[in-house]
Amino acid sequence: MTPSQAHAFARSDRSALGMWWWTVDRWMLGVTALLIAIGVALSFASSPAAAMRMNIGDPFHFAVRQCVFGVGAAVILLSVSMLEVRAVRRAAFFIWLAAIAVMIALPLFGHNAKGATRWLEIGGFTLQPSEFMKPALVILVAWMFAEGQKGEGVPGVSIAFGLYDNDRLVGFARVVSDLATYAYLADVFVVEARRGHGLGDWLVESILLHPQLQGLRRFALVTRDAGPLYARHGFVTPAEPSGYMEMVDRDVYRRPAPGR
C-alpha cells in the first residue's frame, strides 16, 4: 500500500468510524462474513429434507431461520468490532457470568430435547447458553494470558514503526510510552531519497492510530526542523516552554558501558 491509494477514510480521521476502519482486522472480518454467507447458502440445500423429516409444511423453514440468525450475527459482529478492547473484556466477563448462571438454572426451567436439558426456550426460539459462554471464555482466557505476560511494576513499552519498500527499510520511528498517560515520539527518519512523497505524514498518521496509543493525556516529541509536519497532525508548541527541562550527556555513547 502506498500513501497515494484512496481509502474510504483518511488515516487522520479521528471519528469512531474512521478509527474502526483503520484498526479492525478487515481480512478476518471478511472471512467471517464469507463463512456466514456460506452457512446460509448451505441451509437452503439442507432445509427441505429436514423440513420433510419433521413434517413442516414450509420446505425452507430452517433456511429462513438461518437467514434471520445470520443477519443478527452480522449486526452483533460489526457492533462488537467497533468496541474498544476494554469494553470487549467487560462484555465478555458479564456474558460469561450470565451464561454460567443460566446453565446452572437450566434443570429448573430449561427446554428438554433428545434427552438433554441444554436449551432455553424464548418466544419459540431455543438458545443454548453454553454457546454464549464459549466465546466469552476464550476472550477471558486470552486476557489472562496477556496479563500474565506483563512484568511487575509500572508498565512501559517501546513500540517501533517501520516503512518498507519491499524488504528495504526506508523510514522508522519509535514511541516510548507507559500506555496510560504519556508517550514520547523519537528516532523519526525517512531516507533522503524517499522524502517529499508524503511518507513522513503517513508514518505519523499510522503511529497516532496505533490501538495501544489511544486515550493518552500527552504525546510529546522534540524536533529540530520538522515542526510543520507534526503540526499538520495536531502537535503544538508547549503552552509554557520555559517549563521544559532536560539532562543531556553528549558523550554517553563514547564511553564504555558499565561492567565492560
C-alpha positions as CSV (number, residue, x, y, z in Angstrom):
1,M,0.0,0.0,0.0
2,T,1.2,3.5,-0.8
3,P,0.2,6.9,0.5
4,S,-1.4,7.8,-2.8
5,Q,-4.0,5.0,-2.6
6,A,-7.6,6.2,-2.0
7,H,-9.4,4.8,1.0
8,A,-12.9,5.2,2.5
9,F,-11.4,7.2,5.4
10,A,-8.2,9.2,5.8
11,R,-5.7,7.9,8.3
12,S,-6.1,11.2,10.1
13,D,-9.8,10.7,10.5
14,R,-10.4,10.5,14.3
15,S,-14.1,9.7,14.1
16,A,-15.4,6.5,15.6
17,L,-16.0,5.1,12.1
18,G,-12.6,6.2,10.8
19,M,-10.8,4.7,13.8
20,W,-12.7,1.5,13.3
21,W,-11.8,1.3,9.6
22,W,-8.0,1.6,10.3
23,T,-7.8,-0.6,13.4
24,V,-10.2,-3.5,12.6
25,D,-8.8,-6.7,11.0
26,R,-10.6,-6.3,7.7
27,W,-9.4,-9.6,6.3
28,M,-10.6,-11.5,9.4
29,L,-13.9,-9.6,9.2
30,G,-14.3,-10.5,5.6
31,V,-13.5,-14.2,6.1
32,T,-16.1,-14.4,8.9
33,A,-18.7,-12.7,6.7
34,L,-17.9,-15.2,4.0
35,L,-18.4,-18.1,6.4
36,I,-21.8,-16.7,7.5
37,A,-22.8,-16.4,3.8
38,I,-21.7,-20.0,3.0
39,G,-23.6,-21.3,6.0
40,V,-26.8,-19.5,4.9
41,A,-26.4,-20.8,1.3
42,L,-25.9,-24.4,2.5
43,S,-29.0,-24.2,4.7
44,F,-31.1,-23.7,1.6
45,A,-29.8,-27.1,0.3
46,S,-30.5,-29.0,3.6
47,S,-33.7,-27.3,4.8
48,P,-36.2,-29.2,2.5
49,A,-35.0,-32.6,3.7
50,A,-35.1,-31.6,7.3
51,A,-38.5,-29.9,7.0
52,M,-39.9,-33.1,5.3
53,R,-38.5,-35.3,8.1
54,M,-40.1,-33.2,10.8
55,N,-43.4,-32.7,8.9
56,I,-43.0,-29.0,8.5
57,G,-45.0,-27.5,5.6
58,D,-42.6,-24.8,4.5
59,P,-39.5,-26.6,2.9
60,F,-37.3,-23.5,3.6
61,H,-38.4,-23.1,7.2
62,F,-34.9,-23.8,8.6
63,A,-33.2,-21.7,5.8
64,V,-35.3,-18.7,6.7
65,R,-34.4,-19.1,10.3
66,Q,-30.7,-19.3,9.4
67,C,-31.1,-16.1,7.4
68,V,-32.6,-14.4,10.5
69,F,-29.7,-15.7,12.6
70,G,-27.2,-14.7,10.0
71,V,-28.4,-11.1,9.9
72,G,-28.4,-10.9,13.7
73,A,-24.9,-12.4,13.9
74,A,-23.6,-9.9,11.3
75,V,-25.1,-7.0,13.3
76,I,-23.5,-8.3,16.5
77,L,-20.2,-8.9,14.7
78,L,-19.9,-5.4,13.4
79,S,-21.1,-3.9,16.7
80,V,-18.5,-5.8,18.7
81,S,-15.7,-5.0,16.3
82,M,-16.3,-1.2,17.0
83,L,-15.9,-1.6,20.7
84,E,-12.7,-0.8,22.5
85,V,-10.6,-3.6,23.9
86,R,-11.6,-2.7,27.4
87,A,-15.3,-2.8,26.6
88,V,-14.9,-6.2,24.9
89,R,-13.3,-7.6,28.0
90,R,-16.0,-6.2,30.3
91,A,-18.8,-7.5,28.0
92,A,-17.1,-11.0,27.8
93,F,-17.0,-11.1,31.6
94,F,-20.7,-10.3,32.1
95,I,-21.8,-12.6,29.3
96,W,-19.7,-15.4,30.7
97,L,-21.2,-14.8,34.2
98,A,-24.8,-14.6,32.9
99,A,-24.3,-17.8,30.8
100,I,-23.0,-19.7,33.7
101,A,-25.9,-18.6,35.9
102,V,-28.4,-19.7,33.3
103,M,-26.7,-23.0,32.8
104,I,-26.9,-23.7,36.5
105,A,-30.6,-22.9,36.4
106,L,-31.4,-25.0,33.3
107,P,-32.5,-28.1,35.2
108,L,-35.3,-26.0,36.7
109,F,-36.8,-24.2,33.6
110,G,-34.7,-25.4,30.6
111,H,-36.2,-27.0,27.4
112,N,-35.7,-30.7,27.1
113,A,-34.8,-32.1,23.7
114,K,-33.4,-35.5,22.8
115,G,-32.9,-36.4,26.4
116,A,-30.8,-33.3,27.3
117,T,-31.8,-30.1,29.1
118,R,-29.4,-27.7,27.5
119,W,-31.7,-25.2,25.8
120,L,-33.6,-22.1,26.9
121,E,-36.8,-21.5,25.0
122,I,-37.8,-17.9,24.4
123,G,-40.7,-16.9,22.2
124,G,-40.5,-20.1,20.1
125,F,-36.7,-19.8,19.7
126,T,-34.4,-22.1,21.6
127,L,-31.0,-20.8,22.8
128,Q,-28.1,-22.8,24.2
129,P,-26.4,-20.7,26.9
130,S,-23.1,-22.7,26.6
131,E,-22.7,-21.3,23.1
132,F,-22.6,-17.8,24.5
133,M,-20.3,-18.9,27.3
134,K,-17.6,-20.3,24.9
135,P,-16.6,-17.1,23.0
136,A,-16.7,-15.2,26.3
137,L,-14.4,-17.7,27.9
138,V,-12.0,-17.5,25.0
139,I,-11.7,-13.7,25.4
140,L,-11.3,-14.0,29.2
141,V,-8.6,-16.7,28.9
142,A,-6.7,-14.6,26.3
143,W,-7.0,-11.6,28.6
144,M,-5.5,-13.6,31.5
145,F,-2.6,-14.9,29.3
146,A,-1.9,-11.3,28.1
147,E,-1.9,-10.0,31.7
148,G,0.4,-12.9,32.7
149,Q,3.0,-11.7,30.1
150,K,3.2,-8.3,31.7
151,G,6.1,-7.6,34.0
152,E,5.7,-6.3,37.5
153,G,5.8,-2.6,38.3
154,V,4.9,0.3,36.2
155,P,4.0,-0.8,32.6
156,G,6.0,0.7,29.8
157,V,6.9,-0.3,26.3
158,S,8.9,0.9,23.3
159,I,6.9,0.4,20.0
160,A,8.8,0.5,16.7
161,F,7.3,1.5,13.4
162,G,8.9,0.8,10.1
163,L,8.3,1.9,6.5
164,Y,9.4,-0.7,4.0
165,D,9.9,-0.7,0.2
166,N,9.7,-4.5,-0.3
167,D,12.4,-5.7,2.1
168,R,14.3,-2.4,2.4
169,L,13.7,-0.1,5.4
170,V,13.1,3.5,4.1
171,G,11.6,5.0,7.3
172,F,11.5,4.4,11.0
173,A,10.1,5.8,14.2
174,R,9.9,4.7,17.9
175,V,7.4,5.6,20.6
176,V,8.2,5.1,24.3
177,S,5.0,5.1,26.5
178,D,3.6,4.0,29.8
179,L,0.4,3.1,27.9
180,A,-1.6,5.1,30.4
181,T,-0.9,8.9,30.2
182,Y,2.2,9.7,28.3
183,A,4.0,8.8,25.1
184,Y,7.2,10.2,23.5
185,L,7.9,10.0,19.8
186,A,11.6,9.7,18.9
187,D,14.1,8.5,16.3
188,V,11.9,9.5,13.3
189,F,13.5,9.4,9.9
190,V,12.8,8.8,6.2
191,V,15.7,8.1,3.9
192,E,16.7,11.2,1.9
193,A,15.9,9.6,-1.5
194,R,12.3,8.9,-0.4
195,R,11.5,12.3,1.1
196,G,8.9,14.6,-0.4
197,H,6.4,11.8,-1.2
198,G,4.2,12.0,2.0
199,L,5.9,9.1,3.7
200,G,6.6,11.2,6.9
201,D,2.9,12.2,7.1
202,W,1.8,8.6,6.5
203,L,4.2,7.4,9.3
204,V,2.9,9.9,11.8
205,E,-0.7,9.1,10.9
206,S,-0.1,5.4,11.4
207,I,1.6,6.0,14.8
208,L,-1.3,8.1,16.1
209,L,-3.8,5.4,15.1
210,H,-2.0,2.6,16.9
211,P,-4.5,0.9,19.3
212,Q,-2.1,0.9,22.3
213,L,-1.5,4.7,22.0
214,Q,-5.1,5.8,22.3
215,G,-6.5,7.8,25.2
216,L,-3.1,9.2,26.3
217,R,-3.1,12.6,28.1
218,R,0.1,13.8,26.5
219,F,2.1,12.9,23.3
220,A,5.4,14.6,23.1
221,L,8.3,15.0,20.8
222,V,11.4,17.2,20.1
223,T,12.1,18.3,16.6
224,R,14.8,20.5,15.0
225,D,13.2,21.3,11.6
226,A,10.1,19.2,11.1
227,G,7.7,21.3,13.1
228,P,5.3,21.9,10.2
229,L,5.0,18.2,9.5
230,Y,3.9,17.4,13.1
231,A,1.7,20.5,13.3
232,R,-0.4,19.0,10.5
233,H,-1.2,16.1,12.8
234,G,-2.2,18.2,15.9
235,F,1.1,18.7,17.6
236,V,1.7,22.2,19.1
237,T,4.5,24.0,20.9
238,P,4.1,23.8,24.7
239,A,1.9,26.5,26.3
240,E,4.7,27.1,28.8
241,P,8.0,26.2,27.0
242,S,10.0,27.7,29.9
243,G,8.9,24.6,32.0
244,Y,10.7,22.2,29.7
245,M,14.0,20.9,31.2
246,E,16.4,18.2,30.2
247,M,19.6,16.5,31.2
248,V,21.9,15.8,28.2
249,D,25.0,13.6,28.2
250,R,26.5,14.1,24.7
251,D,29.5,11.7,25.4
252,V,27.4,8.8,26.7
253,Y,28.0,6.7,23.6
254,R,31.7,7.3,23.6
255,R,32.2,5.8,27.0
256,P,32.3,2.0,27.6
257,A,29.2,0.6,29.1
258,P,29.4,-0.2,32.8
259,G,30.8,-3.7,33.5
260,R,32.7,-4.0,30.3
